């Protein structure tokens, strides 16, 4: 069985267990923690992260794919600390999110690929923590010229290393279609790609079009947000795709993005379970109640993420 890179080093893929497809351990837009450290209580932030990850681990989640990039404040040392304390396997990402840094706007595409490959094969920053996934993002309005360079660099890095790509798309505008087009133009292997935030669409025909291209879908952002499908609608879409035979290409997640604790800022008490457990404790049981076999649920949480991360059956 192949291994998968995590913040604590390579893990036997057979030991990944139940895996969430699209998550974050900590998000700090604009790298605010680095630039304005006096604003944040990092001890409280770390304690909160360990608490939630430990709760998720106790609740049956063994691994998560963290898709935090530099423009989202990626901190792999922080993730290593909380992974060690919680027992959670955390796969981290190279790549770039929506806020493409100006340094990438005119950078040669092969040089972009080189950056991603270095983080996959050598390590992120000055650490030996290696990326196990490549993150790219395109939102409202579609693929901008700057973001297209990132897509092409990611595709070339994927071709060179076999490391999978996970995307952020704006599903209401069917942006995943253009992502697939660019990846095809670059010759990226379609079975190494997951089109993310796909449960933001309730159009099963559009999603099946993507699946027919050979990609995976990350059906995430559970339980939903105002202006987007709620969790019941997301389940309806997931079940429609399952009924069409696509369970072997579907993964589930939340896109949970905890923010750092601001010093002196009162936070509402969290009396319910961590959001990392919504899919397994609410969404999945509802699918079973609608006739989806438990074996199919296990497939989407266990086998599909493992195949996506390793490229092997």
Protein Blocks (a to p, Z undefined) as FASTA:
>chain_A
ZZdddfkbpadfklnmpadfbdcfbdcehhlmmmmmmlpcfklmmmmmmmmmmmmmmnop
abdcdfbdfknopafklmmmmmmmnopacdddedjdfklcfklmmgcfklmmmmmmmmmm
nogcjbfbdcfbdcddddehiaafklmmmmmmmmmmmmmnopacdddddfknommmmmmm
mmmmnopafklcccehklmpccfklmmmmmmnopacddehiebjehiacfklmmmmmmmm
mmnopmmmcccdekpacddddehiacdddfbdcfklmmmmmmmmmmmmnopafklmmmmm
mmmmmmmmnopZZ
